[in-house]
Each structure stands twice: as structure tokens, then as C-alpha cells.
């Protein structure tokens, strides 16, 4: 009978542990983590790592030895190579940004594997945006 409280507490403890892990997974990557992540993906000679417009940027060599410029999402670790092709058009990007609450959207450009745009956020502030090449989701934002 004394095991009932332990059995009842086990699901609660598991839920708390999973919630803590989910919060931890959302923490942005550090420069050292970016380097380790890129090297784990087969990139070598990783250098010039810097954080710009909400994304990590780095120069590296691919597994076949070619020099590449990379962008990396600090929350998910997703890598955007400079030669990536987008499945969206500039009009698609503008529509998605407008639906997300951005206004006065301009200077939409596909650059180095991600879309870039300038706009005003919901608070009326000028921002520079990085947009996912396939989903149209904002993956980086910097006040202009």
C-alpha cells in the first residue's frame, strides 16, 4: 500500500522532466555548440562564426572539400547552405509575412539559402527578417 504515492508521483515526475527537457531544447545554441553541430554534420575547417539577423553564420568546408557559407537556426540547429533552392516565390514570402502581422514589406530577396526582407513588425518597428526557404516562417529578426 505504501507504493501508491510513489506510483502516483511517477507520472508527475516524468511530465516535469519532459517539460524541463523541452524548455532546455529551446535554448539558443552557443558558438561552441554551433561549431560542434557543424562538425558532427561532416563540415570541416569551420571558422568565421558570427550571429547576424537572428541566425548563426559560418564558413566551412563540406565533406567533399568545397568551401561553403552556412546559416544555422540557433533554436533548431537546422542548416541552410548558401546554394539551397527555395520552393517559394517572393510573392509567397510577402503573403506569409503579411499573414504573420508584418507591414510595409519590401526588399524581398533570396540570399545565401534563406529569404531576406525588410518590414515593420506589429509594433511599427523596422526589422530585417530571415525567412525559411520552404515554409516561409520567420527564422531570424533584427531591428533595423
N, C-alpha and C positions, 0 to 999 in steps of 0.2 A: 504494500500500500504506500510505502514511502517513495516509490519510484514515480508515482503520478505527477508530483510537482516537477520532477526532472523531465518527464516526457512532455509535459505541457510547456515547459520552458524551452525545450529544444527547437521547436519551430520558430519561436520568437528570436532565439539566438541566431538561428540560420538567417532569418529575414534581416536582422540587424547587420550581420556580416555581409550579406549580399548588397544591402543598401550602402554600406561603407565602401565596398569594392566598386560600386557604380560611381559613387562620388569621386573616388580616387582615380578611376579611369578617365574622368572628365578633366583632370588637372592638365594644364598645358605642358608640353614637352620642354625640357631644358635643352640647351645647346649640346651638352654631352649626350643626352638621350637621342637627339636628332642624329648625331654622328653615329652612335651605336646602331640605331634603326637603319640608317642608310647602308652601313657596312654589313648588317645582317641580311639586307636585301641584295647583296652582291656588288655594291658600289665600292670603289677604292679611291685613294687619293682625295678624300673628302676634305674640302677646305672652303674658305671664304663664307662660313656660315653666318648668316645675319637674319634678324627678324625685321620684316618690312611688310606693311599693309596687311597685317594680321596673319601672315604666313612666314614660315622659315624658308630661306633661300640658301642654296649651296651649290658649289661647283664640285664635280666629281668625275670619275671615270667609270663607265659602265663595265659590265663583265667582259665585253669584247674589246675593251681598251679605249673606246671612244670617249671624248670629253663631252660632258652633258651639264646643262644648267637644270636644277631641280627646284620645285616648290613643294613644300610639305605642310599639311594641315597640322597645327600644333595640338589639336584635341584628338584627332583620329589617327594621325600618322600616315594618312593617305598621301601618296607621292604623285605629283603632277610633273611629268617630264616636259621639257620645252617643246618637243616635237609632237606632243599629243594632239589629236584631231578632235574637234568638238562636234557633237551631234545637234547643237543648237545654232540658230542664226542670231544676228544682232537683234532682230525684232522679237524673237523668243525671249532673249535675255531682258529686253526692255519690258515686255509684258510681265515677266516673273518679278522683276524689281518693283514695278508699279503695283502688282498684287500684294507684294510684301510691305507696301506702305512708303516706298521711296517716291520722290517727286523730282521734277526738273532733271530727268535722267539724260545724260549726254556723254559724249566721248567714249562710246562703247567700242571696245577693241579686243580682239583675241590676241593675247600676247604671252609667249612662254608657257603654253599649256593651260592657261586659265583665261577667262574673260575678265576684262577690267572695265570699269565705268565710274563716272562721277555723278553724284546726285545729292539731293537733300534728304536727310533722314526724317523720321516722323516729328522730330523736334525742330526742324528747319535748319539744322546744321549741315554745312557742306562736308561730304565724305567721299573718300576714294574707296572703291569696292573691288574685291576679287571675288569672282563668281565661278562655281563649279562648272566644268566644261560639258557636263551631260545633264545634270539635274537643274541647273540654273539657280541653285541655292547659294546665298552669300556665305563665303568661307573665310573672308577677311574684310575688315573695315578699319579705316584710318581717317581721323578728322583731317580735312583738307586745310 
